[in-house]
Amino acid sequence: MSTLDVTAIKADFPILSTTVRGGHRLVYLDSGATSQKPTVVLDAERNYYEQHNAAVHRGAHALAELATEDFEAARVTIAGFVGARAKDLVFTKNATESLNLVSYAFSNATALNNRGAGLIDPRFVLNPGDSIVITEMEHHANLIPWQEVCRKTGATLRWIPLTDEGRLDLTHLEDLIDHTTKVVSVVHQSNILGTINPVKMLMDRAHAVGAIGIIDGCQSVPHMPVDVHHLGADLVAWSGHKMLGPTGIGCLWGTEEILEAMPPFITGGSMIQMVEMEKSTFAPPPQKFEAGTPVVAQAVALAAGARYLEKIGMSAVADHEFELAEYTVDALNALVGVRIIGPANAHERGSAVSFVVDGLHPHDVGQVLDSRGVAVRVGHHCAWPTCRRFAVPSTTRISPYIYNDTSDIDEAIDGIVAAQEFFGVK
């Protein structure tokens, strides 16, 4: 039984007290896209700008010292949230940039190696005949960067296919991840299917063939206890705005050894050690990957979000979401003409649930729900190949979070029935 006091939690989020569409209470079920922000997060960002705003890591005045302390303290907090050391956490502008940072490390290393530009770690060098392995359920942010790397280097992109239930088909895993594989990059929890993948096993397989293992944790870090060391990956990326934080900040954790070996993505100020007209050397990680003015206020606010979640307890968050997932899939399965895309039970799945309604386009379902104050996501959810796998143009997605309870799911279910009745398909 969930121990979360949803009424008290909801009161911490100012936006959830608003009304929409002619006075309907806002029922926000689109947290898979972005979470709402509690007052403590909004206050943390505003207070930083009001009291400590300055350029970090360079000024010698009082505000610069305070800003730097705030920024690096936020790094300690956010790293600790996933069981990591601050020195192994890189700040980016979002998870997409984090994953691009990693993919560019491979294409940059390959280009430098081909020009004979000194000592390049061979693990990051790709050639025709090498392979990169992903899954058929990846978000575009963990698909298109690897497509581009393959296009630049001649490596081959492979993917682990899906079963009809929306889980990974591991039947031929040893053939997919083999001696040619240099990268295995997989999603921990699918944003469209809700499936929780066996990432530790996949990372172990990657390491068995000498590949670098990467995890997209955007839908797992905000929703369950995550210790990056237990995942078995070399690199883990996630977003700030999906875990109560502001937009404009992402995270990339890496092992010390991997971060040291990776070439940088963006170059310029703040990431250098020594600069001459002919050449430069780079600062050690994480600064090596944080060129330019960093995301200071966003990091301070995200740290406040991490502390908020830690106060609740991530095990309690996971238990609450499991109950919501179970309630949602049971309610949808009970509706005639409604089909879940993804696991149709709560086993090894998150609370994001995608579905289609016979005879209705997902946009029509979403429009009816919106008219009743219920905010859901419609579309391909930046997972177009997954939609094609299940022969649907798009889906409607319910994705609750800590501020939702079963009454919110009931509102969505009533809206689906209303859509069926309005369009005459029931």
N, C-alpha and C positions, 0 to 999 in steps of 0.2 A: 504494500500500500504506500502511495506517495506521501512523503513527509513534508512536501513543499506547501507553504501557506501562499497560495496563488493570489488571493485577495490582497495580502500585504505586499507581495512582490509587484503586482500590477500597479499599486499605488505609488511605487517608486519610479514609474515611467510616465511622465507628463502627457505624452502623446496618446496614451491609451485611455485617457479620460475625455478625449474629444469625440464629437459626433460627425458623421459624414452622410452624404446623400439624403438630405432632408430630415436629419435628426436621428438617424440610426446610430446606435453605439458602434464604435469601431471594433470589429473582431479581426485582429491582425493574425493571419495565418500564412505569412510569406517570409518567415524568418530564414528559410533556406537561401533566400536572395540577399536579405540584409536584416539584421536584428534591430530592434528599437534600443534606445539608450536610456539608462536610468539617470536620475538627477545627479548622482555622485560622479558620473562620467562627464556630464555637461558642465558641472561645477569645476571639475579638475582642469578641463581645457580652458575654461574662462579664467579661472584663478591663475593659471600659468601666464596667460597673456596680460592679466592685470598686475601681476606682482613680480614675475621673474623673466619676462621675455627678453632674450638677447641671443646673439650668435654663440653657439657652443664650441668648446674645444679650441678657442683661439683668443678670446678677449682676456685681459688681465684685470678688468674691473669687477665690482661686486655682483652686478647682475649676470655677467657672463659666467662667473663661478657658480651662482645659484642655478642658472639654466643648465649648465653642464652637470651639476649634481642631480638635478631633476631628471635629466635625460638618461644618465647612466643608472640612476636608481630605478627608473622605469624598465630599463633593460634587465636588471637583476630580477625584478618582480615577474616580468613576462617570461623570462627564461625559466625561473623557478616554477612557474605555472605548469610547464611541461617537463619538469625534472632535469633541466639543463643548466649549464654554466653560462653566465652572461657573455663571456668571451666567444662563445660559439653561436650567438644569436645575431643575425644580420637583419636590420630594418630595411624594408623596401616600401614602395607605395601601395602595393597590394600583392595578393598571392600570384596573380598572373605575372607580375614583374619578377617575383621570386623564381618562378619556374622558367621564365625567359633568361634570368641571370644564369641559371644552371645550364640551360640548353646552349646559350652563347658561349659558355665555358668550353663546350666541346667543339663548336665550330671555330672559335677563336684559337683554341689550342691546335686544331687541325691546320688552320691557315698558317700559324706561326711555324709549326713543324715542317710544313711543305716548303717554307721559305728558308729552312735551316736556321731558325732564329733562336739558337741556344738550347738550353736544357728545358724540354717540355715533358711533363709527365705522360707517358705513353697511354695511360688509362683513359685520357681525355682525347686521344687522337683517333679519328674515325676514317675508315677507308672503305671503298667498295668491297663488299663481301662481309663487312661487319653488320650487326643487326641491333636495333633498338626495339624493346618490347614494351607495349602498353596494354590496355584492355579495351574492349568494345564499349565500355560504359564511361569512358573518360569525358570530363568537361573539356570544352574546346581549349581551355588554358593549358591542359596537359596532353593535348593532341597536336594542335597546329604548330607549336614550337618544335616538336620532334619531327613533324613533316618537313619543316623548313630546314632543320639540321640535316635530314636525309637528302634533301634536294641540293644542299650545298656540298655535302661530303661524299655522296654516292652510297651511303649506308642504306640498309633496307629496314623499313618499318614493319614490324609484326604486331599482332594483337591477340590477346586471349579472348576467345569468343564467349558468348553468353548462352546459357540454357533458356528454355522457354519460361522458366520461373524468374529469370532475371538475376541469376547467380553465375559466377565464373565457371566455365566448362574447363576443368583442369585435366581432362583426359589425355591431352597430348602436350602437357606442360614441358616435359623434358625435350621434346622436339622443338618447341618454341623458344625456350631459354636454353641455348646450347653453347658450344665453344665459340661461336661467332658473336655472341651477345656481349655488348659493351655497356648497355644501359637497360635497366628495368625500372619504369616509372609508372606507378599505379595509384589509383584513388583508394583511400581508406574506406570512406563511406560515400556511396553514390549520391549525387545531388538530385538525380531524377528517379532512380529506382529505390533508394533508401538502403540498398544492400550494403552490409558490412563485410568487407573482404578479408581473407586470411593473409594479411600483409606480412606477418612475421615469416610465414612459410615461403612466401614469394621472395622476400628479401634474402632468406637463407639460400634459396635456389639461385638467386642472382650472384651471391657471393661464392657459391660453389663453382661457378664457371668464370669467376674473376670480374664480374660486371659490377658497376656502381648502382646501388639501389636507392630509389627516390620515391617519396610518398606525398601525395596531395592530401593534406589533412584539413582542408577547409570545412568539411562537414563532420569531422570527428572531434577536433580539438575543442570546439565550443560546446559539445554535447555529451562528452564522456570523459572519464579520467584517461589522460594520455601521458605516458612517460616515454619520451622519444627514444631512450635507450632500450626500452622493451620492444619497440617496433622493429628493431634490427636494421633500420635504414641508415644510409650514409647522409641523406639530406631529407628534410621534411619542411614543406611549405604550408602556410595557412594565412587567413585573412584576419584583420582586426575588426572590421565592421560587422562580421558575422558572430562575434563573441562580445557584443555590447559596446565595442569601441567605436571610434569615429571612422569615417571614410578616410582614405588617403594613407593608410598604413597596412603593410603586410609584414610577414615574418618568414625568415628562412633559417632553420637550424641545420648545422652540419657538424660532423665530427671534426675535431681540431685538425686531424691529418688531412682530411679532404679539403677543408677550407684553405689550408696552407697551400695545397697543390693546385687549386683552381685558379685560372687566370681571371682577372676582373672583367666585369661587364661594361660598366660606365666609368669613364676616367675623367679626371679634373681635380679640382680643389678638394682638400680634406682627406683624400685617400692616398696621399703620397708620403714618401719617406724622404726622398731627395730628388731635386729637379735641376737639371742642367739643360742647356739649349739642345744638346744632342740626344739626351736620354733621361729617363726618370726611373726611380725605384719606388715600390709601393709599400704602404704601411701594412702591418700585419692585420689579419682578420680581427674583428669584423669591419674595421674602418676601411680595409681594402675594397669593400663592396658598397661603401656609403659615400660616393662622391657628391660634392655639393652640400648645400645646406640640408641637414637631415630633418626628419619628421619629428621634431621635438615635442610640440604641443600634442600631436597625435599619440606619441608614445606615452606621454604623461597620462592622457585620458584613457588609453588602452590599459595601462597598468591599473587604473581605478576600476575598469571593467573586470580585469583578472581578479582583483581583490574581492569584488562583489561576488563573483562566481565561487571563489574559494570559501567565502563566508557561508554560502549556501552549501557547498560541498559538491564536487563533481560526481561523486557516486549517487548522491540524491538527485542531481540533475538527470543522470542517466536512467535511474529508476523511474522518475517522473515521465521521461520521454518514452520509455518502454511501455508504460501504461497507456499513454496517449496513442502510441503506435498501435497497440493491441486494440484499443477502443475504436480507432479510426478504421483499421482494416476490417474489423468485425462489422462496423456500421455500413461501410461501403459494400462489403460482400453480401449484406442483407438486402441491398437495393436491386431491383430487377433492371436489367439493361445497363448496369455499371460494371466495368471491368478494371481491376487494378493492373497497372503496368509495373511489374516488379514482384517481389515476394508477396504472396497473398496471406501471409501470416506474420507474426511479430518475431519469429526466430531469426537471429542475426540480421536484424534490420533496424534502421533508425526511424525517426518519427515522420520524416518527409515521405509522403505517399502520393504517387501520381496515378491518375485514372482517366478513363475515357467513358463517355456516355453514348450508347447506341443512338444514332440518328442526330446527334448534336456535335457541332464543332466545339472544341474546348474554349474558344473565345466566347461563344454564346453562353456557355456555362459560367465562365468567369464574369461576364457582363451581368447576368442575373444575380450572381452572388454579390457583386459590387453594389448593385442597386439596393441590396439589403444590408449593406455595411460590412460585408465579409470580404476581406482582402486575401486573395489567393494568387498563385502564379499560373499563367497560361503560356504555352509556346513549346519550343523544343528544349528550353532550359540550358542552352549552350551545350547540348548533347545530341546533336542532330543524327549522328550515326546510330545512337541508341534507339532513337525513334524509328529510324529506318529498319533496324533489326526487328522491331516489333510491329512493323507495317502500320504505324500511326503517324499522321502529319505532325502531331503535337499532343500534349496532355494538359490536364488541369492538375495542379499540385497543391496539396495541403501540407504546410510545414510549420508546425507549432514549436513553441519554446517554453521557457520557464514561466512566462506570464500567461500561459494558456491553460485551460482546464477542459473537462469533457463538455461543459456547457457551450464552449466555443466550437467544438467539433459538432455538437448538435445543431448549432446555427448553420454550419456549412452543409450538413446533411439535409436539413430542411430546405436550404436554398437549392440543392441539387434536385430534390423532388419538385420544387416550384418551377425550376427550369424545364424539367420533363413535362410538367403540366402546361406551362406557358406555350411551349413549342409543339405540344400535342404528340409527344413520343412515348407517353406512358399509357 
